[in-house]
Amino acid sequence: MGQRIDFARPGWFWCGALLCLAGVLCHLPMYVHLTHPPGHQATMAGSASDPLMMIGMTLVLVGVAACVYGTVGPRREHGDDGPGPLRAGFADDVPLTRAHWALILVMVFAVAIDVMKPMTLSFVVPGVAREYGLRSAVHPHGSLPVALLPLSGIGGTVIGSFLWGRFGDRMGRRPAILLAGVVFLATSVCGAMPLFWMNVLMCFLMGMGAGGMLPLAFTLLTETTPTRQRGWVVVLIGGVGTAGGYVLTSWAASLLVPHFGWRVLWLLGLPTGVVLLLLNRWIPESARFLTARGRLADAEAVLARYGARLLPSPPRPAAAPADSARDGYLRLLLTPYTRVSLPLVVLALGVGLVTYGFQLWIPSDLQRLGFTELTTDTILRDAALLGLPFNLAIAWLYGRWSSKGTLVLLGACTAASMVALAAVGDRIAGHPLTLHLLLAVPIWSAGSAIAVLSAYTAEVYPTEVRSQASGLTAAVTKVGGVLMIAVVVAAVAPPSLHTTALLGAVPLIVATVAMFVSGVETRARSLEEISATDLKGNASASA
């Protein structure tokens, strides 16, 4: 295990994590009370001021603050050698080591639990609407729209993607990932919130944590995996993790919700968050990040675990000095990144409309068509399982055929499935086999598209902005969901299956064409080569 890259203040971080754990445990009696309460509606208001719950919330807030203080600020740096003309590189004949496989398994788990957070929204919405008397597809005469809950959650993921993308480029990939894990743990208290506005607030905070994990995981994997294996490994992890997260969520919903209520799905953040933190020893800092910070000794220590070494750096793109003067996300939409960023942003918007718009309302739509809650959860679980094997084919195509071509193919497949569902509409309820097959395609292809989009984004940008660029596309993906849910909040009930499918299809078609015209091929190319040649070419063309 060798290398050890510490936080700014490791003691503060781990003490804060323990406080968060203690605070979450203090909420468990409230969860039990709300799940099997005597006179439930009458006691709800009084439950909000439960002393043990207030103590637990205080511990959680103090714990999160301690973790933030432990990760932000001056690092304990060993061997800061100053900037040098080196980069982190891998020889093409370097195989995947045990350290690589350990990181791969941990990142599959991280991606899966990240996906479980927003996907859980689709499974808790029916139960939330019933418990609080809210307006939904099944209860059109309720008071407030239940769509406020997913709106707050997905809105939080947008902000979280931007924040954690920034954190990853400032404080490092490893501390940012583990800080997101703490937020996963802390916000599992959402399952014990007695009032609807409390659920909305905690759901927003939970979304902020979930929004950051995906871009950070793909950034770290892209920077750590050897060039020859990078494409298929990163996409496979993303595809399996995304599909696995959906399978686990639908499985947990069908198995647990009938016995323990919808709140139990939020409490799954407690064990998953703890496990992620315990796996921290297999999450390294990125050697490329360390090298960009001039910490060459630390970078060499990390690379030694992966059978890699530092190599002479190719020249930077001509536009780099001017670009470094700009800061923030706006720079990613300007020269030399324009040609790369615009197609990715449009594609991310289309994928988001499918993933966080269409998929989010599938359980409610199916129940509106007459399926029971248990049957709906089972249908979605089976659809996700049907698509799971196709992730292997997508990973192979991305790594062995063409990264750009795979992204175009996925965009076309997802758009075609959306068009088919829009054409069939509510009539699909009378054809169970067709329903399973047509649902399997968007659930699989949209999940794979997120994995491919995330991997591709991490490859085409240079190290100094890679985490922010991953955060940008991740945030725009969620913006699609926010737009879809905002429409629902303003309407009487969620749109029909026909409408949600059509809204997802249109931007996907536009984005797929844009990517076909101006996408960059990354297969079998080093990250430094991609940045040096393509970004330099973009800058020259704009000049």
FIPAKOL-740726 format. One record per residue (C-alpha): x, z, y; residue in three letters. Coordinates in pm, whole numbers, padded with zeros to 5 digits, always signed. Layout:
REM FIPAKOL-740726
XZYALA/...
END
This chain:
REM FIPAKOL-740726
+00000+00000+00000MET/+00308+00021+00215GLY/+00218-00078+00566GLN/+00027+00155+00791ARG/-00106+00039+01126ILE/-00272+00338+01286ASP/-00545+00368+01545PHE/-00464+00484+01895ALA/-00569+00837+01792ARG/-00642+00845+01417PRO/-00734+01214+01411GLY/-01012+01161+01661TRP/-01146+00864+01468PHE/-01172+01036+01130TRP/-01310+01361+01276CYS/-01572+01152+01455GLY/-01664+00975+01131ALA/-01718+01311+00960LEU/-01937+01429+01247LEU/-02147+01115+01213CYS/-02187+01176+00841LEU/-02296+01536+00902ALA/-02541+01421+01169GLY/-02701+01164+00942VAL/-02741+01421+00663LEU/-02924+01647+00908CYS/-03190+01376+00941HIS/-03274+01364+00570LEU/-03539+01642+00582PRO/-03717+01446+00855MET/-03714+01135+00635TYR/-03873+01333+00350VAL/-04134+01475+00588HIS/-04228+01133+00726LEU/-04239+00966+00384THR/-04470+01227+00222HIS/-04627+01411+00516PRO/-04937+01629+00523PRO/-05155+01502+00810GLY/-04901+01234+00897HIS/-05044+01099+01223GLN/-05114+01448+01357ALA/-04763+01577+01304THR/-04573+01272+01425MET/-04540+01377+01789ALA/-04416+01723+01700GLY/-04165+01579+01459SER/-03976+01417+01747ALA/-03853+01760+01862SER/-03749+01898+01522ASP/-03445+02127+01583PRO/-03242+02009+01284LEU/-03302+01650+01385MET/-03185+01722+01741MET/-02869+01887+01608ILE/-02808+01588+01385GLY/-02854+01343+01672MET/-02608+01541+01883THR/-02350+01531+01603LEU/-02398+01155+01567VAL/-02352+01090+01940LEU/-02044+01312+01962VAL/-01904+01155+01645GLY/-01943+00797+01770VAL/-01784+00893+02104ALA/-01489+01048+01918ALA/-01445+00735+01707CYS/-01447+00514+02016VAL/-01190+00739+02183TYR/-00980+00726+01867GLY/-00965+00346+01863THR/-00949+00256+02234VAL/-00634+00312+02434GLY/-00259+00300+02377PRO/-00170+00243+02013ARG/+00097+00423+01819ARG/+00312+00113+01791GLU/+00613+00091+01565HIS/+00879-00162+01651GLY/+00731-00333+01957ASP/+00985-00608+01982ASP/+00827-00790+02272GLY/+00692-01144+02259PRO/+00897-01387+02055GLY/+00889-01753+01948PRO/+00749-01668+01605LEU/+00414-01696+01432ARG/+00266-01551+01117ALA/+00278-01823+00854GLY/+00239-01882+00481PHE/+00429-02123+00263ALA/+00187-02356+00082ASP/+00312-02248-00260ASP/+00228-01879-00203VAL/-00045-01775-00450PRO/-00316-01522-00383LEU/-00175-01176-00452THR/-00345-00854-00557ARG/-00347-00754-00191ALA/-00537-01073-00108HIS/-00795-01011-00380TRP/-00842-00651-00269ALA/-00910-00768+00086LEU/-01145-01039-00044ILE/-01356-00790-00238LEU/-01374-00550+00056VAL/-01476-00829+00293MET/-01748-00952+00052VAL/-01890-00602+00064PHE/-01857-00586+00444ALA/-02033-00920+00492VAL/-02310-00823+00249ALA/-02393-00496+00424ILE/-02371-00671+00761ASP/-02630-00927+00646VAL/-02850-00652+00503MET/-02906-00501+00849LYS/-03096-00786+01019PRO/-03252-00903+00692MET/-03397-00555+00638THR/-03609-00612+00949LEU/-03816-00873+00768SER/-03898-00626+00488PHE/-03980-00322+00704VAL/-04201-00504+00957VAL/-04519-00497+00737PRO/-04481-00124+00669GLY/-04402-00043+01032VAL/-04711-00234+01147ALA/-04934-00040+00907ARG/-04788+00302+00987GLU/-04802+00271+01365TYR/-05111+00047+01390GLY/-04918-00241+01547LEU/-05016-00603+01585ARG/-04888-00840+01315SER/-04995-01136+01106ALA/-05169-00903+00860VAL/-05307-00672+01134HIS/-05394-00904+01426PRO/-05597-00637+01610HIS/-05323-00376+01645GLY/-05189-00233+01971SER/-04830-00328+02055LEU/-04675-00625+01872PRO/-04460-00515+01578VAL/-04226-00800+01678ALA/-04074-00561+01934LEU/-03882-00401+01648LEU/-03699-00715+01527PRO/-03660-00826+01889LEU/-03464-00510+01968SER/-03261-00536+01647GLY/-03165-00902+01681ILE/-03113-00855+02055GLY/-02867-00579+01970GLY/-02677-00812+01737THR/-02629-01060+02022VAL/-02467-00796+02242ILE/-02274-00658+01943GLY/-02127-00999+01860SER/-01997-01036+02215PHE/-01865-00679+02232LEU/-01696-00674+01892TRP/-01549-01019+01943GLY/-01387-00882+02258ARG/-01278-00563+02083PHE/-01118-00761+01802GLY/-00896-00954+02043ASP/-00811-00641+02245ARG/-00771-00350+02002MET/-00712-00538+01677GLY/-00918-00661+01383ARG/-00886-00353+01161ARG/-00990-00082+01413PRO/-01283-00295+01530ALA/-01408-00345+01171ILE/-01393+00025+01093LEU/-01560+00117+01423LEU/-01843-00118+01327ALA/-01859+00065+00993GLY/-01906+00395+01178VAL/-02195+00243+01372VAL/-02348+00130+01039PHE/-02329+00488+00918LEU/-02458+00647+01238ALA/-02758+00419+01286THR/-02892+00475+00935SER/-03085+00760+01102VAL/-03333+00490+01202CYS/-03509+00573+00874GLY/-03589+00920+01007ALA/-03723+00828+01353MET/-04084+00957+01382PRO/-04201+00754+01684LEU/-04210+00377+01724PHE/-04006+00370+02047TRP/-03735+00569+01868MET/-03729+00309+01593ASN/-03696+00034+01854VAL/-03404+00211+02026LEU/-03218+00289+01703MET/-03280-00061+01576CYS/-03116-00198+01891PHE/-02810+00025+01840LEU/-02796-00069+01473MET/-02800-00435+01572GLY/-02504-00380+01803MET/-02299-00258+01507GLY/-02418-00528+01268ALA/-02353-00804+01521GLY/-01979-00744+01517GLY/-01890-00723+01151MET/-01935-01088+01056LEU/-01705-01244+01321PRO/-01442-00975+01265LEU/-01443-01022+00889ALA/-01406-01399+00912PHE/-01133-01369+01174THR/-00928-01132+00960LEU/-00976-01339+00643LEU/-00884-01663+00817THR/-00566-01514+00958GLU/-00461-01353+00629THR/-00538-01614+00360THR/-00275-01883+00279PRO/-00344-02229+00421THR/-00401-02396+00085ARG/-00663-02144-00029GLN/-00803-02051+00311ARG/-01102-02285+00326GLY/-01266-02219-00009TRP/-01183-01846-00010VAL/-01332-01774+00333VAL/-01644-01985+00275VAL/-01701-01842-00072LEU/-01675-01488+00060ILE/-01916-01567+00340GLY/-02161-01748+00116GLY/-02156-01488-00161VAL/-02165-01202+00088GLY/-02454-01354+00285THR/-02658-01447-00022ALA/-02566-01116-00187GLY/-02685-00925+00119GLY/-03020-01102+00106TYR/-03053-01048-00269VAL/-02967-00678-00235LEU/-03213-00632+00051THR/-03501-00804-00128SER/-03415-00623-00452TRP/-03406-00286-00276ALA/-03735-00365-00104ALA/-03911-00453-00430SER/-03761-00157-00619LEU/-03759+00124-00362LEU/-04027+00058-00100VAL/-04326+00103-00338PRO/-04200+00454-00424HIS/-04018+00575-00110PHE/-04167+00372+00175GLY/-04010+00124+00417TRP/-03786+00388+00577ARG/-03562+00408+00272VAL/-03422+00061+00349LEU/-03265+00192+00671TRP/-03112+00489+00490LEU/-02907+00248+00278LEU/-02672+00237+00577GLY/-02554+00587+00483LEU/-02388+00511+00147PRO/-02277+00160+00244THR/-02117+00280+00567GLY/-01932+00561+00388VAL/-01804+00324+00118VAL/-01674+00077+00379LEU/-01480+00352+00555LEU/-01335+00475+00224LEU/-01212+00121+00154LEU/-01013+00115+00479ASN/-00675+00130+00300ARG/-00734-00225+00174TRP/-00815-00358+00523ILE/-00488-00458+00695PRO/-00427-00546+01054GLU/-00389-00919+01114SER/-00024-01022+01117ALA/-00109-01303+01356ARG/-00269-01053+01596PHE/+00037-00829+01574LEU/+00270-01123+01637THR/+00068-01233+01939ALA/+00111-00877+02071ARG/+00488-00896+02017GLY/+00482-00639+01734ARG/+00704-00839+01503LEU/+00822-00547+01288ALA/+00462-00447+01213ASP/+00373-00810+01143ALA/+00657-00847+00894GLU/+00548-00527+00718ALA/+00195-00662+00677VAL/+00316-01004+00561LEU/+00543-00849+00300ALA/+00234-00728+00114ARG/+00100-01081+00097TYR/+00416-01265-00002GLY/+00441-01432+00339ALA/+00698-01448+00617ARG/+00732-01530+00984LEU/+00804-01894+01067LEU/+00919-02068+01386PRO/+00626-02144+01611SER/+00521-02496+01714PRO/+00493-02556+02090PRO/+00178-02434+02261ARG/-00079-02677+02398PRO/-00002-02798+02747ALA/-00317-02633+02887ALA/-00238-02289+02752ALA/-00075-02138+03066PRO/-00370-02233+03286ALA/-00615-02119+03019ASP/-00455-01778+02987SER/-00532-01714+03352ALA/-00903-01720+03271ARG/-01060-01439+03078ASP/-01391-01377+02906GLY/-01627-01594+02707TYR/-01670-01859+02976LEU/-01321-01992+02905ARG/-01436-02096+02556LEU/-01677-02349+02709LEU/-01413-02500+02938LEU/-01109-02724+02878THR/-00941-02740+02629PRO/-01218-02587+02414TYR/-01518-02791+02533THR/-01519-03053+02258ARG/-01487-02784+01992VAL/-01727-02528+02139SER/-02035-02727+02238LEU/-02124-02867+01891PRO/-02062-02525+01736LEU/-02286-02351+01991VAL/-02573-02597+01932VAL/-02534-02568+01553LEU/-02524-02189+01576ALA/-02849-02195+01773LEU/-03020-02408+01505GLY/-02895-02194+01218VAL/-03009-01884+01404GLY/-03360-02019+01446LEU/-03377-02060+01069VAL/-03206-01737+00966THR/-03344-01494+01223TYR/-03663-01681+01306GLY/-03802-01857+00999PHE/-03658-01617+00739GLN/-03750-01310+00942LEU/-04121-01389+00929TRP/-04136-01521+00572ILE/-04257-01185+00424PRO/-04534-01157+00684SER/-04633-01523+00643ASP/-04654-01491+00264LEU/-04868-01179+00291GLN/-05092-01361+00538ARG/-05134-01633+00273LEU/-05260-01375+00024GLY/-04951-01250-00160PHE/-04903-00875-00204THR/-04602-00700-00053GLU/-04439-00651-00396LEU/-04500-01015-00493THR/-04358-01133-00160THR/-04038-00931-00206ASP/-04001-01064-00561THR/-04052-01426-00450ILE/-03782-01395-00184LEU/-03542-01221-00421ARG/-03587-01498-00679ASP/-03543-01768-00413ALA/-03216-01608-00301ALA/-03094-01585-00661LEU/-03177-01953-00721LEU/-02953-02057-00434GLY/-02666-01820-00510LEU/-02471-02052-00751PRO/-02465-02332-00493PHE/-02225-02124-00283ASN/-01952-02211-00533LEU/-02008-02581-00474ALA/-02006-02537-00097ILE/-01680-02340-00110ALA/-01521-02613-00324TRP/-01638-02888-00088LEU/-01509-02702+00217TYR/-01169-02631+00067GLY/-01111-02950-00133ARG/-01316-03223+00034TRP/-01376-03176+00408SER/-01451-02880+00634SER/-01625-03096+00892LYS/-01814-03293+00625GLY/-01935-02973+00455THR/-02070-02838+00784LEU/-02254-03166+00849VAL/-02392-03170+00492LEU/-02525-02815+00519LEU/-02685-02884+00854GLY/-02859-03189+00710ALA/-02979-03002+00396CYS/-03118-02712+00598THR/-03293-02945+00842ALA/-03444-03147+00555ALA/-03582-02832+00386SER/-03734-02717+00716MET/-03900-03055+00766VAL/-04043-03038+00411ALA/-04184-02689+00465LEU/-04328-02792+00800ALA/-04500-03090+00635ALA/-04650-02884+00351VAL/-04744-02581+00565GLY/-04983-02319+00429ASP/-05080-02543+00136ARG/-04758-02428-00033ILE/-04934-02104-00139ALA/-05117-02291-00414GLY/-04797-02422-00575HIS/-04574-02127-00683PRO/-04293-02337-00835LEU/-04267-02560-00528THR/-04277-02248-00310LEU/-03979-02095-00494HIS/-03778-02417-00472LEU/-03850-02491-00107LEU/-03774-02132-00006LEU/-03451-02133-00207ALA/-03310-02424-00006VAL/-03329-02272+00346PRO/-03239-01922+00225ILE/-02932-02062+00047TRP/-02834-02336+00292SER/-02882-02127+00606ALA/-02676-01846+00454GLY/-02405-02090+00350SER/-02422-02254+00691ALA/-02349-01920+00856ILE/-02050-01872+00625ALA/-01917-02224+00687VAL/-01983-02201+01061LEU/-01803-01866+01082SER/-01506-01990+00878ALA/-01482-02313+01076TYR/-01498-02129+01410THR/-01216-01896+01309ALA/-01000-02195+01213GLU/-01033-02413+01523VAL/-00942-02157+01791TYR/-00600-02000+01862PRO/-00517-01638+01775THR/-00555-01499+02126GLU/-00924-01597+02147VAL/-01017-01628+01779ARG/-01217-01307+01756SER/-01403-01381+02080GLN/-01481-01736+01964ALA/-01618-01598+01636SER/-01822-01351+01839GLY/-01956-01634+02056LEU/-02095-01842+01769THR/-02224-01529+01595ALA/-02403-01424+01914ALA/-02557-01767+01968VAL/-02676-01761+01606THR/-02870-01446+01688LYS/-02992-01592+02019VAL/-03195-01836+01809GLY/-03363-01539+01647GLY/-03424-01368+01982VAL/-03593-01681+02117LEU/-03816-01709+01812MET/-03912-01340+01816ILE/-03972-01342+02193ALA/-04228-01615+02138VAL/-04393-01396+01875VAL/-04400-01094+02109VAL/-04580-01301+02370ALA/-04829-01440+02116ALA/-05114-01272+01932VAL/-04941-01299+01592ALA/-04635-01464+01437PRO/-04645-01845+01431PRO/-04747-02021+01112SER/-04509-02134+00840LEU/-04542-02489+00974HIS/-04442-02389+01328THR/-04144-02170+01240THR/-04006-02435+01005ALA/-04041-02708+01269LEU/-03874-02497+01539LEU/-03574-02453+01310GLY/-03552-02819+01211ALA/-03525-02980+01557VAL/-03203-02815+01688PRO/-03042-02844+01345LEU/-03086-03221+01351ILE/-02935-03244+01700VAL/-02643-03017+01611ALA/-02564-03199+01287THR/-02534-03529+01472VAL/-02312-03367+01739ALA/-02083-03218+01475MET/-02058-03553+01294PHE/-01948-03722+01617VAL/-01704-03468+01763SER/-01612-03216+01491GLY/-01249-03136+01404VAL/-01114-03154+01048GLU/-00933-02833+00945THR/-00882-02875+00570ARG/-00525-02809+00447ALA/-00396-02758+00801ARG/-00231-02443+00932SER/-00405-02252+01208LEU/-00114-02315+01444GLU/-00118-02689+01375GLU/-00492-02708+01449ILE/-00451-02521+01777SER/-00141-02714+01884ALA/-00261-03067+01809THR/-00638-03067+01860ASP/-00652-02841+02164LEU/-00360-03024+02321LYS/-00541-03353+02256GLY/-00858-03219+02414ASN/-00669-03104+02722ALA/-00495-03443+02758SER/-00822-03634+02715ALA/-00997-03431+02983SER/-00705-03481+03219ALA/
END
